[in-house]
Amino acid sequence: MTAMFDQELREQLARAREELAAARADGDADGVQAYEGRIAGLLRLAAQHGIVLAAGDEGDLSEA
């Protein structure tokens, strides 16, 4: 189950980053704020569960 949780979290993080990039490209300030919050929450969840993310996975939201 842990592996499934890890994989799902990573997939959700990747999707959120894709959506963040799309919101930025569209000039959607509300979307940017929402997806930055989603990414921050997922990163906190990963840390709480001891999921080690690759370099850059836990980095600056502005690079997402």
Gaussian input, Z-matrix of N, CA and C with variables (Angstrom, degrees):
# hf/3-21g

backbone

0 1
 N
 C     1     B1
 C     2     B2     1     A1
 N     3     B3     2     A2     1     D1
 C     4     B4     3     A3     2     D2
 C     5     B5     4     A4     3     D3
 N     6     B6     5     A5     4     D4
 C     7     B7     6     A6     5     D5
 C     8     B8     7     A7     6     D6
 N     9     B9     8     A8     7     D7
 C    10    B10     9     A9     8     D8
 C    11    B11    10    A10     9     D9
 N    12    B12    11    A11    10    D10
 C    13    B13    12    A12    11    D11
 C    14    B14    13    A13    12    D12
 N    15    B15    14    A14    13    D13
 C    16    B16    15    A15    14    D14
 C    17    B17    16    A16    15    D15
 N    18    B18    17    A17    16    D16
 C    19    B19    18    A18    17    D17
 C    20    B20    19    A19    18    D18
 N    21    B21    20    A20    19    D19
 C    22    B22    21    A21    20    D20
 C    23    B23    22    A22    21    D21
 N    24    B24    23    A23    22    D22
 C    25    B25    24    A24    23    D23
 C    26    B26    25    A25    24    D24
 N    27    B27    26    A26    25    D25
 C    28    B28    27    A27    26    D26
 C    29    B29    28    A28    27    D27
 N    30    B30    29    A29    28    D28
 C    31    B31    30    A30    29    D29
 C    32    B32    31    A31    30    D30
 N    33    B33    32    A32    31    D31
 C    34    B34    33    A33    32    D32
 C    35    B35    34    A34    33    D33
 N    36    B36    35    A35    34    D34
 C    37    B37    36    A36    35    D35
 C    38    B38    37    A37    36    D36
 N    39    B39    38    A38    37    D37
 C    40    B40    39    A39    38    D38
 C    41    B41    40    A40    39    D39
 N    42    B42    41    A41    40    D40
 C    43    B43    42    A42    41    D41
 C    44    B44    43    A43    42    D42
 N    45    B45    44    A44    43    D43
 C    46    B46    45    A45    44    D44
 C    47    B47    46    A46    45    D45
 N    48    B48    47    A47    46    D46
 C    49    B49    48    A48    47    D47
 C    50    B50    49    A49    48    D48
 N    51    B51    50    A50    49    D49
 C    52    B52    51    A51    50    D50
 C    53    B53    52    A52    51    D51
 N    54    B54    53    A53    52    D52
 C    55    B55    54    A54    53    D53
 C    56    B56    55    A55    54    D54
 N    57    B57    56    A56    55    D55
 C    58    B58    57    A57    56    D56
 C    59    B59    58    A58    57    D57
 N    60    B60    59    A59    58    D58
 C    61    B61    60    A60    59    D59
 C    62    B62    61    A61    60    D60
 N    63    B63    62    A62    61    D61
 C    64    B64    63    A63    62    D62
 C    65    B65    64    A64    63    D63
 N    66    B66    65    A65    64    D64
 C    67    B67    66    A66    65    D65
 C    68    B68    67    A67    66    D66
 N    69    B69    68    A68    67    D67
 C    70    B70    69    A69    68    D68
 C    71    B71    70    A70    69    D69
 N    72    B72    71    A71    70    D70
 C    73    B73    72    A72    71    D71
 C    74    B74    73    A73    72    D72
 N    75    B75    74    A74    73    D73
 C    76    B76    75    A75    74    D74
 C    77    B77    76    A76    75    D75
 N    78    B78    77    A77    76    D76
 C    79    B79    78    A78    77    D77
 C    80    B80    79    A79    78    D78
 N    81    B81    80    A80    79    D79
 C    82    B82    81    A81    80    D80
 C    83    B83    82    A82    81    D81
 N    84    B84    83    A83    82    D82
 C    85    B85    84    A84    83    D83
 C    86    B86    85    A85    84    D84
 N    87    B87    86    A86    85    D85
 C    88    B88    87    A87    86    D86
 C    89    B89    88    A88    87    D87
 N    90    B90    89    A89    88    D88
 C    91    B91    90    A90    89    D89
 C    92    B92    91    A91    90    D90
 N    93    B93    92    A92    91    D91
 C    94    B94    93    A93    92    D92
 C    95    B95    94    A94    93    D93
 N    96    B96    95    A95    94    D94
 C    97    B97    96    A96    95    D95
 C    98    B98    97    A97    96    D96
 N    99    B99    98    A98    97    D97
 C   100   B100    99    A99    98    D98
 C   101   B101   100   A100    99    D99
 N   102   B102   101   A101   100   D100
 C   103   B103   102   A102   101   D101
 C   104   B104   103   A103   102   D102
 N   105   B105   104   A104   103   D103
 C   106   B106   105   A105   104   D104
 C   107   B107   106   A106   105   D105
 N   108   B108   107   A107   106   D106
 C   109   B109   108   A108   107   D107
 C   110   B110   109   A109   108   D108
 N   111   B111   110   A110   109   D109
 C   112   B112   111   A111   110   D110
 C   113   B113   112   A112   111   D111
 N   114   B114   113   A113   112   D112
 C   115   B115   114   A114   113   D113
 C   116   B116   115   A115   114   D114
 N   117   B117   116   A116   115   D115
 C   118   B118   117   A117   116   D116
 C   119   B119   118   A118   117   D117
 N   120   B120   119   A119   118   D118
 C   121   B121   120   A120   119   D119
 C   122   B122   121   A121   120   D120
 N   123   B123   122   A122   121   D121
 C   124   B124   123   A123   122   D122
 C   125   B125   124   A124   123   D123
 N   126   B126   125   A125   124   D124
 C   127   B127   126   A126   125   D125
 C   128   B128   127   A127   126   D126
 N   129   B129   128   A128   127   D127
 C   130   B130   129   A129   128   D128
 C   131   B131   130   A130   129   D129
 N   132   B132   131   A131   130   D130
 C   133   B133   132   A132   131   D131
 C   134   B134   133   A133   132   D132
 N   135   B135   134   A134   133   D133
 C   136   B136   135   A135   134   D134
 C   137   B137   136   A136   135   D135
 N   138   B138   137   A137   136   D136
 C   139   B139   138   A138   137   D137
 C   140   B140   139   A139   138   D138
 N   141   B141   140   A140   139   D139
 C   142   B142   141   A141   140   D140
 C   143   B143   142   A142   141   D141
 N   144   B144   143   A143   142   D142
 C   145   B145   144   A144   143   D143
 C   146   B146   145   A145   144   D144
 N   147   B147   146   A146   145   D145
 C   148   B148   147   A147   146   D146
 C   149   B149   148   A148   147   D147
 N   150   B150   149   A149   148   D148
 C   151   B151   150   A150   149   D149
 C   152   B152   151   A151   150   D150
 N   153   B153   152   A152   151   D151
 C   154   B154   153   A153   152   D152
 C   155   B155   154   A154   153   D153
 N   156   B156   155   A155   154   D154
 C   157   B157   156   A156   155   D155
 C   158   B158   157   A157   156   D156
 N   159   B159   158   A158   157   D157
 C   160   B160   159   A159   158   D158
 C   161   B161   160   A160   159   D159
 N   162   B162   161   A161   160   D160
 C   163   B163   162   A162   161   D161
 C   164   B164   163   A163   162   D162
 N   165   B165   164   A164   163   D163
 C   166   B166   165   A165   164   D164
 C   167   B167   166   A166   165   D165
 N   168   B168   167   A167   166   D166
 C   169   B169   168   A168   167   D167
 C   170   B170   169   A169   168   D168
 N   171   B171   170   A170   169   D169
 C   172   B172   171   A171   170   D170
 C   173   B173   172   A172   171   D171
 N   174   B174   173   A173   172   D172
 C   175   B175   174   A174   173   D173
 C   176   B176   175   A175   174   D174
 N   177   B177   176   A176   175   D175
 C   178   B178   177   A177   176   D176
 C   179   B179   178   A178   177   D177
 N   180   B180   179   A179   178   D178
 C   181   B181   180   A180   179   D179
 C   182   B182   181   A181   180   D180
 N   183   B183   182   A182   181   D181
 C   184   B184   183   A183   182   D182
 C   185   B185   184   A184   183   D183
 N   186   B186   185   A185   184   D184
 C   187   B187   186   A186   185   D185
 C   188   B188   187   A187   186   D186
 N   189   B189   188   A188   187   D187
 C   190   B190   189   A189   188   D188
 C   191   B191   190   A190   189   D189

   B1=1.4446
   B2=1.5244
   B3=1.3146
   B4=1.4499
   B5=1.5215
   B6=1.3203
   B7=1.4627
   B8=1.5269
   B9=1.3148
   B10=1.4696
   B11=1.5263
   B12=1.3234
   B13=1.4595
   B14=1.5172
   B15=1.3245
   B16=1.4655
   B17=1.5251
   B18=1.3173
   B19=1.4663
   B20=1.5235
   B21=1.3211
   B22=1.4587
   B23=1.5226
   B24=1.3257
   B25=1.4595
   B26=1.5279
   B27=1.3162
   B28=1.4741
   B29=1.5353
   B30=1.3253
   B31=1.4655
   B32=1.5256
   B33=1.3320
   B34=1.4669
   B35=1.5253
   B36=1.3148
   B37=1.4584
   B38=1.5332
   B39=1.3203
   B40=1.4698
   B41=1.5324
   B42=1.3324
   B43=1.4761
   B44=1.5213
   B45=1.3165
   B46=1.4642
   B47=1.5253
   B48=1.3164
   B49=1.4729
   B50=1.5271
   B51=1.3181
   B52=1.4678
   B53=1.5261
   B54=1.3151
   B55=1.4695
   B56=1.5266
   B57=1.3305
   B58=1.4640
   B59=1.5294
   B60=1.3167
   B61=1.4682
   B62=1.5276
   B63=1.3313
   B64=1.4666
   B65=1.5262
   B66=1.3201
   B67=1.4663
   B68=1.5272
   B69=1.3186
   B70=1.4724
   B71=1.5263
   B72=1.3239
   B73=1.4638
   B74=1.5280
   B75=1.3395
   B76=1.4642
   B77=1.5238
   B78=1.3340
   B79=1.4567
   B80=1.5230
   B81=1.3164
   B82=1.4662
   B83=1.5279
   B84=1.3205
   B85=1.4659
   B86=1.5276
   B87=1.3239
   B88=1.4685
   B89=1.5206
   B90=1.3211
   B91=1.4571
   B92=1.5198
   B93=1.3224
   B94=1.4638
   B95=1.5209
   B96=1.3162
   B97=1.4632
   B98=1.5333
   B99=1.3109
   B100=1.4642
   B101=1.5257
   B102=1.3146
   B103=1.4633
   B104=1.5180
   B105=1.3307
   B106=1.4623
   B107=1.5278
   B108=1.3241
   B109=1.4595
   B110=1.5187
   B111=1.3160
   B112=1.4711
   B113=1.5231
   B114=1.3236
   B115=1.4660
   B116=1.5264
   B117=1.3198
   B118=1.4680
   B119=1.5259
   B120=1.3183
   B121=1.4599
   B122=1.5216
   B123=1.3118
   B124=1.4678
   B125=1.5272
   B126=1.3321
   B127=1.4595
   B128=1.5290
   B129=1.3427
   B130=1.4648
   B131=1.5235
   B132=1.3139
   B133=1.4621
   B134=1.5308
   B135=1.3117
   B136=1.4657
   B137=1.5304
   B138=1.3095
   B139=1.4643
   B140=1.5254
   B141=1.3159
   B142=1.4619
   B143=1.5238
   B144=1.3146
   B145=1.4588
   B146=1.5285
   B147=1.3243
   B148=1.4567
   B149=1.5071
   B150=1.3188
   B151=1.4609
   B152=1.5190
   B153=1.3122
   B154=1.4534
   B155=1.5192
   B156=1.3039
   B157=1.4640
   B158=1.5155
   B159=1.3009
   B160=1.4627
   B161=1.5242
   B162=1.3060
   B163=1.4573
   B164=1.5188
   B165=1.3090
   B166=1.4635
   B167=1.5121
   B168=1.3312
   B169=1.4585
   B170=1.5114
   B171=1.3183
   B172=1.4524
   B173=1.5204
   B174=1.3223
   B175=1.4540
   B176=1.5080
   B177=1.2859
   B178=1.4490
   B179=1.5271
   B180=1.3069
   B181=1.4601
   B182=1.5285
   B183=1.3152
   B184=1.4595
   B185=1.5220
   B186=1.3224
   B187=1.4614
   B188=1.5200
   B189=1.3223
   B190=1.4671
   B191=1.5016
   A1=111.56
   A2=117.61
   A3=120.81
   A4=111.15
   A5=116.80
   A6=120.10
   A7=110.85
   A8=116.05
   A9=119.54
   A10=110.61
   A11=117.24
   A12=121.73
   A13=109.90
   A14=116.21
   A15=122.46
   A16=109.95
   A17=116.75
   A18=120.84
   A19=111.32
   A20=117.24
   A21=120.82
   A22=111.18
   A23=116.99
   A24=120.23
   A25=110.10
   A26=116.87
   A27=120.60
   A28=111.44
   A29=116.80
   A30=120.01
   A31=111.04
   A32=116.24
   A33=119.61
   A34=110.87
   A35=116.64
   A36=120.79
   A37=110.57
   A38=116.93
   A39=120.71
   A40=110.73
   A41=116.80
   A42=120.24
   A43=111.30
   A44=116.43
   A45=120.15
   A46=110.43
   A47=116.95
   A48=119.98
   A49=111.21
   A50=117.00
   A51=120.00
   A52=110.15
   A53=116.39
   A54=120.93
   A55=111.06
   A56=116.74
   A57=120.63
   A58=110.23
   A59=116.25
   A60=120.04
   A61=110.46
   A62=116.94
   A63=120.22
   A64=110.74
   A65=116.93
   A66=120.53
   A67=110.09
   A68=116.60
   A69=119.76
   A70=110.48
   A71=116.80
   A72=121.08
   A73=111.14
   A74=116.16
   A75=121.29
   A76=113.08
   A77=116.85
   A78=120.19
   A79=112.56
   A80=116.36
   A81=122.93
   A82=109.69
   A83=116.53
   A84=121.39
   A85=112.08
   A86=117.10
   A87=119.79
   A88=110.89
   A89=116.96
   A90=121.21
   A91=111.49
   A92=116.63
   A93=120.94
   A94=109.64
   A95=116.52
   A96=120.46
   A97=110.82
   A98=116.76
   A99=120.66
   A100=111.20
   A101=117.70
   A102=119.81
   A103=112.35
   A104=118.04
   A105=118.95
   A106=109.99
   A107=116.62
   A108=120.62
   A109=111.66
   A110=116.84
   A111=121.61
   A112=110.48
   A113=115.90
   A114=120.58
   A115=110.21
   A116=117.06
   A117=120.38
   A118=110.60
   A119=116.65
   A120=120.72
   A121=112.35
   A122=116.29
   A123=120.24
   A124=111.43
   A125=116.56
   A126=119.82
   A127=110.83
   A128=117.21
   A129=120.65
   A130=110.85
   A131=116.16
   A132=121.04
   A133=110.67
   A134=116.63
   A135=120.56
   A136=110.21
   A137=116.32
   A138=120.27
   A139=111.31
   A140=117.25
   A141=121.22
   A142=112.12
   A143=116.50
   A144=120.90
   A145=112.81
   A146=116.02
   A147=119.98
   A148=114.74
   A149=117.26
   A150=120.93
   A151=108.40
   A152=115.40
   A153=121.23
   A154=108.15
   A155=115.91
   A156=121.39
   A157=109.66
   A158=116.28
   A159=121.41
   A160=109.64
   A161=116.12
   A162=120.65
   A163=109.02
   A164=115.90
   A165=120.56
   A166=112.48
   A167=118.25
   A168=120.35
   A169=111.55
   A170=116.60
   A171=118.54
   A172=110.58
   A173=116.09
   A174=121.58
   A175=115.61
   A176=113.91
   A177=126.02
   A178=111.47
   A179=116.37
   A180=120.70
   A181=111.39
   A182=117.90
   A183=119.30
   A184=111.90
   A185=116.93
   A186=120.56
   A187=111.91
   A188=116.44
   A189=120.06
   A190=112.40
   D1=-35.26
   D2=179.77
   D3=-60.84
   D4=-41.68
   D5=179.51
   D6=-63.97
   D7=-37.30
   D8=178.74
   D9=-67.28
   D10=-41.11
   D11=178.12
   D12=-62.13
   D13=-46.65
   D14=179.15
   D15=-57.55
   D16=-49.13
   D17=-178.46
   D18=-62.99
   D19=-44.91
   D20=-179.77
   D21=-62.73
   D22=-42.06
   D23=179.08
   D24=-62.07
   D25=-44.66
   D26=179.37
   D27=-63.23
   D28=-39.19
   D29=178.23
   D30=-66.31
   D31=-41.77
   D32=178.42
   D33=-64.87
   D34=-38.68
   D35=177.95
   D36=-63.57
   D37=-44.23
   D38=178.70
   D39=-62.10
   D40=-43.93
   D41=178.73
   D42=-63.25
   D43=-42.56
   D44=-179.77
   D45=-63.29
   D46=-38.54
   D47=178.49
   D48=-68.16
   D49=-37.26
   D50=176.16
   D51=-63.95
   D52=-43.72
   D53=179.41
   D54=-66.01
   D55=-36.72
   D56=176.54
   D57=-62.09
   D58=-45.39
   D59=179.28
   D60=-62.08
   D61=-40.61
   D62=179.16
   D63=-65.87
   D64=-41.16
   D65=179.14
   D66=-63.34
   D67=-41.18
   D68=177.86
   D69=-63.62
   D70=-44.35
   D71=-179.12
   D72=-62.60
   D73=-33.45
   D74=-179.67
   D75=-84.78
   D76=-5.89
   D77=-177.12
   D78=70.35
   D79=28.25
   D80=-177.87
   D81=-90.55
   D82=90.20
   D83=-176.06
   D84=-61.36
   D85=-39.57
   D86=178.77
   D87=-65.64
   D88=-41.61
   D89=177.59
   D90=-63.57
   D91=-41.60
   D92=177.95
   D93=-58.96
   D94=-48.03
   D95=-179.37
   D96=-62.03
   D97=-42.88
   D98=-179.41
   D99=-63.81
   D100=-45.65
   D101=-177.87
   D102=-73.52
   D103=-30.88
   D104=172.99
   D105=-62.35
   D106=-41.21
   D107=177.15
   D108=-64.54
   D109=-41.07
   D110=179.04
   D111=-62.13
   D112=-44.95
   D113=179.84
   D114=-63.97
   D115=-45.05
   D116=179.22
   D117=-59.43
   D118=-41.92
   D119=178.59
   D120=-63.82
   D121=-41.71
   D122=178.50
   D123=-66.35
   D124=-37.95
   D125=177.64
   D126=-65.55
   D127=-39.96
   D128=175.90
   D129=-62.74
   D130=-43.58
   D131=179.53
   D132=-60.94
   D133=-42.33
   D134=177.67
   D135=-60.59
   D136=-46.15
   D137=-179.38
   D138=-63.44
   D139=-41.01
   D140=-179.71
   D141=-63.56
   D142=-29.02
   D143=-177.80
   D144=-102.63
   D145=10.14
   D146=176.16
   D147=69.28
   D148=24.68
   D149=178.20
   D150=-83.39
   D151=119.38
   D152=-178.79
   D153=-88.18
   D154=122.25
   D155=179.91
   D156=-98.34
   D157=150.14
   D158=178.82
   D159=-64.50
   D160=155.78
   D161=176.40
   D162=-52.74
   D163=131.28
   D164=-177.27
   D165=96.02
   D166=-28.52
   D167=178.72
   D168=-68.55
   D169=-28.27
   D170=-177.38
   D171=-106.53
   D172=11.74
   D173=-171.73
   D174=-78.23
   D175=-163.07
   D176=-176.12
   D177=-58.95
   D178=130.23
   D179=179.07
   D180=-64.54
   D181=-25.93
   D182=-178.01
   D183=-68.35
   D184=-17.47
   D185=179.31
   D186=-93.69
   D187=-3.15
   D188=-176.65
   D189=-68.58

